[in-house]
Amino acid sequence: MPRPSLRATTETTVTTEVKLAPQARKMLLTRLEEHERIAKQVKELAGKKTKKNPEGGRLKRIEAEVSELFRKEKQGKALLAGTSLDRHDLVLVIGKTKKFDQQGFMKKHGLGQADFDEFTTYSDNEPYIKFTHGNEEDE
């Protein structure tokens, strides 16, 4: 006779409310809606920011304006943790890149993984804000 098994799962979410000035909230919402509209246009043009698609530059300016708004309101931690406003979600993404010194490795012919790692340098990426809009489909 098979033994019955019990499984219990709990899901906990922590929500922190961020206080923004009404003017800052309105400006943020305006920028998020503009970002959504332009991002949709960029996506339709295969996502490439070219001379034919100058709006790609506006997306970067909106990102800078949103970042500055959070800095002025002293809510940087909220941006790092992720923030939701109406149907828009945004989070500051900070990452790293690495660069392999192929010439240095080639000079040492046939060495192992430790030597490969010796010539790999790490540097910080430029932080960016990831925007997610409510009507976007998950890919």
C-alpha positions in Angstrom: 0.0 0.0 0.0 1.5 3.4 -1.0 2.2 5.8 1.8 0.2 9.1 1.6 2.4 12.1 1.3 1.7 15.5 2.5 3.1 18.6 0.9 2.7 22.1 2.2 3.9 25.2 0.5 4.0 28.7 1.7 4.5 31.8 -0.4 5.4 35.0 1.3 5.7 38.3 -0.4 7.0 41.4 1.3 5.6 44.7 0.0 7.2 48.0 1.0 5.2 51.1 0.2 7.3 54.0 -1.1 6.1 57.6 -0.5 6.6 59.8 -3.6 5.5 63.4 -3.8 2.3 63.7 -5.9 4.1 65.6 -8.6 6.9 63.0 -8.7 4.4 60.2 -8.9 2.6 61.9 -11.8 5.9 62.5 -13.6 7.0 58.9 -13.1 3.7 57.6 -14.4 3.9 59.8 -17.5 7.5 58.6 -18.2 6.5 55.0 -17.7 3.6 55.3 -20.2 5.8 57.1 -22.7 8.4 54.3 -22.2 5.7 51.7 -22.9 4.6 53.4 -26.1 8.1 53.9 -27.5 9.2 50.4 -26.4 6.3 49.0 -28.4 7.4 50.9 -31.5 11.0 49.8 -31.0 9.9 46.2 -30.7 7.8 46.5 -33.9 11.0 47.6 -35.7 12.9 44.5 -34.6 14.1 46.2 -31.5 17.0 48.0 -33.3 17.8 51.6 -32.4 19.0 53.0 -35.7 18.8 56.3 -37.7 15.4 55.1 -38.9 14.4 54.5 -35.3 15.6 57.5 -33.3 13.2 56.8 -30.5 15.8 54.3 -29.1 17.7 57.3 -27.7 14.5 58.6 -26.0 14.2 55.3 -24.1 17.7 55.9 -22.6 16.7 59.5 -21.6 13.5 58.2 -19.9 15.6 55.7 -18.0 17.9 58.6 -16.9 14.9 60.7 -15.9 13.4 57.9 -13.8 16.7 57.2 -12.1 17.1 60.9 -11.3 13.5 61.1 -10.0 14.2 58.2 -7.5 17.5 59.8 -6.5 15.8 63.1 -5.8 13.1 61.5 -3.8 15.8 59.5 -1.9 14.1 56.2 -2.8 17.1 54.4 -4.4 16.6 51.3 -2.3 13.1 51.0 -3.7 14.4 51.1 -7.2 17.0 48.4 -6.4 14.4 46.2 -4.8 11.9 46.7 -7.6 9.0 49.1 -7.8 5.5 48.8 -9.2 3.3 51.7 -10.2 -0.1 50.9 -11.7 0.7 48.2 -14.3 4.3 49.2 -14.7 7.2 47.4 -12.9 10.8 48.7 -12.8 14.0 47.5 -11.1 17.6 48.7 -11.3 19.7 46.0 -12.7 23.4 46.0 -11.9 25.7 43.3 -13.4 29.2 42.5 -14.4 31.0 41.7 -17.7 34.2 39.9 -18.2 36.8 40.2 -20.9 39.2 37.4 -21.9 42.8 38.3 -22.7 43.2 35.9 -25.6 46.7 37.0 -26.6 48.0 36.4 -23.1 46.4 33.0 -23.1 47.8 32.1 -26.5 51.3 33.0 -25.2 51.0 30.2 -22.6 50.0 27.4 -25.0 48.0 24.5 -23.6 47.5 25.6 -20.0 44.5 24.6 -17.9 41.4 26.3 -16.6 43.2 28.0 -13.8 45.4 29.8 -16.4 42.4 30.7 -18.4 40.8 32.3 -15.4 44.1 34.1 -14.6 43.6 36.2 -17.9 39.9 36.9 -17.4 39.2 40.3 -15.9 35.8 41.4 -14.5 34.4 44.9 -14.6 31.0 46.3 -13.6 28.3 46.9 -16.2 26.6 50.2 -16.5 23.6 49.9 -14.3 20.2 50.1 -16.1 16.6 50.1 -15.2 14.5 47.2 -16.4 10.9 48.3 -17.3 8.1 45.8 -17.5 4.6 46.9 -18.6 1.4 45.1 -17.6 0.3 44.2 -21.1 3.5 42.6 -22.3 3.6 38.9 -22.8 6.2 36.8 -21.0 8.8 35.5 -23.5 
